[in-house]
Amino acid sequence: MTDFLRRIRLPLLFAGLLLLTLAFMLIDRDPESAAGSGWFRSGLLEVTAPLQKLVTAPSEWLGEVWTEYVALVDVRKQNAQLERRIAELEEENLQFREALVASGHLDRIAGMRVGFEVPLLPSEVVGQDVSPWFRSVLLDRGREQAVLTGMPVVSDGGLVGLVTATSPDASRAMMLLDRRSAVDAIVQRSRARGIVRGTGAGEIEFVFMVRGDDVLPGDTIITSGVGGVYPKGLRVGAVREVHVERSEILHFAEVEPAVDFGRLEQVFVMLARGPTLDLLFADDGDDYVPPEKDAG
């Protein structure tokens, strides 16, 4: 008998719980029974509430974890989209700023062209030779783009130099800093005339050809147009300091270049060669070799 009860105790327990549940449901649905069994229902709630909370807690926790996980996945997607958008906006901002810089350069070039009409070919600086003997830049335009030796090169600031060698798609321009460079120039204020020459050490100087000329610090130096190499009126630089030796025939002044040669990115080749160079060179691509200037 004992073994039999042991075998059926679980089914009996299940059946008892089932009957008890049905009884509770009937009592809960019967208004009359409910009215007289407040203590019973209250006690039942006290017992079942903690049990129900214990049973439902894991499912609620899993639901919260799932919700937070899904939310995190969405947040990650949004973050990735925002990062891509930020990168796109930064790239657009960079392009806009570069366009504004280029626009400013073009505006200054247009202002510099007042007084002479010469086609300007934009060119990128792709290399520099800054050895102690030569100061030149390599450009990405050549004979295929109508660039010839002897053509002036300018930037938004002023005169850069002169084309001295060309290939079909590239060219080399000697800068004003080169020790072989010599430009006939005048002081814009007093019209004093002289030669701007490179020192070979990253500087340029203005040499007076007539003693007693009026040259002062701050004066603007421009090309004179004499010599048939450079057009008249190109900005060369500003006088920084004047050196006058009474015993010397030639006086000179230190000049701050109008162009920042260390930051050249884009220049413009003036597609017109002076009459002097047209007489000296045919359009056969021969390289221009500047003559050695008198050291004074």
C-alpha positions in Angstrom: 0.0 0.0 0.0 2.8 2.3 0.9 4.6 1.6 -2.4 1.4 2.3 -4.3 0.9 5.7 -2.6 4.5 6.6 -3.3 4.0 5.8 -7.0 0.8 7.9 -7.3 1.7 10.8 -5.1 2.8 13.0 -7.9 -0.4 12.4 -10.0 -2.4 13.0 -6.8 -0.6 16.2 -6.1 -1.1 17.4 -9.6 -4.8 16.5 -9.5 -5.2 18.3 -6.2 -3.6 21.4 -7.4 -5.8 21.3 -10.5 -9.0 20.9 -8.4 -7.8 23.7 -6.1 -7.3 26.0 -9.1 -10.7 25.2 -10.4 -12.2 25.9 -7.0 -10.4 29.2 -6.8 -11.7 30.1 -10.3 -15.3 29.3 -9.4 -15.1 31.2 -6.1 -13.6 34.2 -7.9 -16.3 34.2 -10.5 -19.2 33.8 -8.0 -20.1 37.2 -6.6 -21.8 35.8 -3.6 -18.9 33.6 -2.6 -16.5 36.4 -3.2 -18.4 38.7 -0.9 -18.0 36.4 2.1 -14.5 35.2 1.4 -12.5 38.4 1.6 -10.0 36.9 4.0 -9.6 33.9 1.8 -8.9 35.9 -1.3 -6.6 38.2 0.6 -4.5 35.3 1.9 -4.5 33.7 -1.5 -3.1 36.8 -3.0 -0.4 37.1 -0.3 0.7 33.6 -1.2 0.5 33.7 -4.9 1.9 37.2 -5.6 5.5 36.4 -4.6 5.3 33.1 -6.4 4.0 34.7 -9.5 6.7 37.4 -9.3 9.4 34.7 -8.9 8.0 32.8 -11.9 7.7 35.8 -14.2 11.0 37.5 -13.2 13.2 35.5 -15.5 10.9 36.1 -18.5 10.8 39.8 -17.7 14.6 40.0 -17.4 15.0 38.2 -20.7 12.5 40.6 -22.3 14.4 43.6 -21.0 17.8 42.1 -22.2 16.3 41.4 -25.6 14.9 44.9 -25.8 18.1 46.5 -24.8 20.1 44.3 -27.2 17.8 45.3 -30.1 18.1 48.9 -29.0 21.9 48.6 -29.0 21.9 47.1 -32.4 19.8 50.0 -33.7 22.1 52.5 -31.9 25.1 50.9 -33.5 23.5 51.1 -36.9 22.7 54.8 -36.3 26.2 55.5 -35.1 27.7 53.9 -38.2 25.3 55.9 -40.4 26.2 59.1 -38.4 30.0 58.4 -38.8 29.6 57.9 -42.5 27.6 61.1 -42.8 30.2 63.0 -40.7 32.9 61.7 -42.9 31.0 62.8 -46.0 30.3 66.3 -44.5 34.0 66.7 -43.6 35.0 65.8 -47.1 32.4 68.2 -48.6 33.7 70.9 -46.2 37.2 70.3 -47.2 36.3 70.5 -50.9 34.3 73.7 -50.2 37.2 75.3 -48.4 39.6 74.3 -51.2 37.1 75.8 -53.7 37.0 79.0 -51.7 40.8 79.1 -51.6 41.0 78.5 -55.4 38.3 81.1 -56.0 40.3 83.6 -54.0 43.4 82.8 -56.0 41.5 83.2 -59.3 40.1 86.5 -58.1 43.6 87.9 -57.3 44.9 86.6 -60.7 42.1 88.4 -62.4 43.0 91.6 -60.6 46.6 91.1 -61.5 45.8 90.9 -65.1 44.4 94.4 -65.3 46.6 96.3 -67.7 47.5 93.4 -70.0 45.6 90.6 -71.7 47.5 87.4 -71.8 46.0 83.9 -71.6 46.8 82.1 -68.4 47.2 78.4 -68.2 46.7 76.9 -64.7 49.3 74.4 -63.7 50.0 72.3 -60.6 53.5 72.3 -59.0 54.5 68.6 -58.9 58.1 69.1 -57.7 60.8 71.5 -56.6 64.5 71.7 -57.0 65.9 73.8 -54.1 69.6 72.9 -54.4 72.2 75.6 -53.6 72.8 76.0 -57.4 69.3 75.8 -58.8 65.9 77.1 -57.7 63.1 75.7 -60.0 59.7 74.0 -59.9 58.4 71.2 -62.0 55.0 71.8 -63.6 52.4 69.4 -65.0 51.9 71.3 -68.3 54.1 71.1 -71.4 54.3 71.6 -75.1 51.1 69.6 -75.7 49.4 72.5 -73.7 51.2 75.2 -75.7 53.8 75.9 -73.0 57.1 77.1 -74.5 60.5 78.0 -73.0 60.7 81.6 -72.1 57.1 82.0 -71.0 56.6 83.8 -67.7 55.1 81.9 -64.7 53.0 83.7 -62.1 50.9 82.9 -59.1 48.1 84.8 -57.3 50.8 86.7 -55.4 52.9 87.8 -58.3 55.8 86.8 -60.5 57.2 83.3 -59.9 59.8 82.9 -62.7 60.4 81.7 -66.3 59.9 78.5 -68.1 63.3 77.1 -69.0 62.6 73.6 -70.2 59.6 71.7 -71.7 58.5 68.2 -72.6 55.2 67.1 -74.1 53.4 67.1 -70.8 55.7 68.8 -68.3 57.9 71.8 -67.9 60.5 73.3 -65.6 60.3 76.9 -64.4 63.3 78.8 -63.0 62.2 80.8 -59.9 63.2 84.3 -59.0 65.3 82.9 -56.2 67.7 81.2 -58.7 71.1 82.8 -58.8 70.8 83.0 -62.6 67.6 84.9 -62.5 67.6 88.6 -63.4 64.4 90.7 -63.9 64.3 94.3 -65.1 62.1 96.1 -62.6 61.1 99.5 -61.2 59.9 100.9 -57.9 56.2 101.5 -58.4 56.2 104.7 -56.3 59.3 106.5 -57.5 59.8 104.7 -60.9 63.4 104.0 -59.9 64.8 101.3 -62.2 67.0 98.4 -61.4 67.5 94.6 -61.6 65.9 92.1 -59.3 68.2 89.1 -59.0 68.2 85.9 -57.0 70.9 85.3 -54.4 70.7 81.5 -54.6 70.1 81.4 -50.8 66.3 81.8 -50.9 66.2 85.6 -51.2 66.1 88.2 -53.9 67.6 91.7 -54.1 67.0 94.9 -56.1 70.2 96.4 -57.5 70.1 100.2 -58.4 71.4 101.1 -61.8 71.6 104.8 -61.1 73.1 106.3 -57.9 70.7 108.4 -55.8 67.5 106.8 -56.9 64.6 107.1 -54.4 64.1 103.6 -52.9 62.6 103.2 -49.4 61.6 100.2 -47.2 58.0 99.2 -48.0 58.2 100.2 -51.7 56.6 97.8 -54.2 58.8 96.4 -56.9 57.1 95.5 -60.3 58.4 94.4 -63.6 59.3 97.2 -66.0 58.6 95.4 -69.3 62.0 96.4 -70.6 63.9 93.6 -72.1 61.0 91.8 -73.8 61.0 88.9 -71.3 58.3 89.8 -68.7 55.2 92.0 -69.3 55.1 95.3 -67.4 53.4 95.5 -64.1 53.9 92.1 -62.6 54.3 92.3 -58.8 57.8 91.1 -57.7 57.9 92.0 -54.1 58.4 94.8 -51.5 61.6 96.5 -50.3 62.6 95.2 -46.9 65.8 97.1 -46.3 68.0 99.4 -48.3 71.8 99.2 -48.3 73.6 102.3 -49.6 77.4 102.6 -49.8 78.5 106.0 -50.9 81.7 104.6 -52.3 79.9 102.1 -54.5 78.3 102.8 -57.9 75.7 100.1 -57.4 73.4 100.1 -54.4 71.0 97.3 -53.5 68.0 96.6 -51.4 66.7 93.4 -49.8 63.3 92.5 -51.2 60.6 90.4 -49.7 59.1 88.3 -52.5 55.5 88.7 -53.3 55.2 84.9 -53.7 55.7 82.4 -50.9 57.9 80.0 -52.8 57.8 77.5 -50.0 54.1 77.0 -50.4 53.6 77.0 -54.1 50.8 74.6 -55.2 49.2 76.2 -58.3 50.8 78.6 -60.7 49.8 80.0 -64.1 51.8 80.0 -67.2 51.4 83.1 -69.3 50.9 81.8 -72.8 52.8 84.6 -74.5 56.5 84.8 -75.0 58.3 88.2 -75.1 59.5 89.5 -78.4 63.2 89.1 -77.4 62.8 85.4 -76.7 60.8 84.9 -79.8 63.8 86.2 -81.7 66.2 84.0 -79.8 64.3 80.7 -79.9 62.2 79.0 -82.5 59.2 76.9 -81.4 61.2 73.6 -81.6 61.2 72.8 -77.9 64.8 73.9 -77.3 65.6 74.5 -73.7 66.3 78.1 -72.5 69.6 78.6 -70.8 69.7 81.8 -68.9 72.9 83.9 -69.4 75.2 84.3 -66.4 74.5 87.7 -64.9 77.1 90.1 -63.8 77.6 89.7 -60.0 78.2 93.4 -59.7 
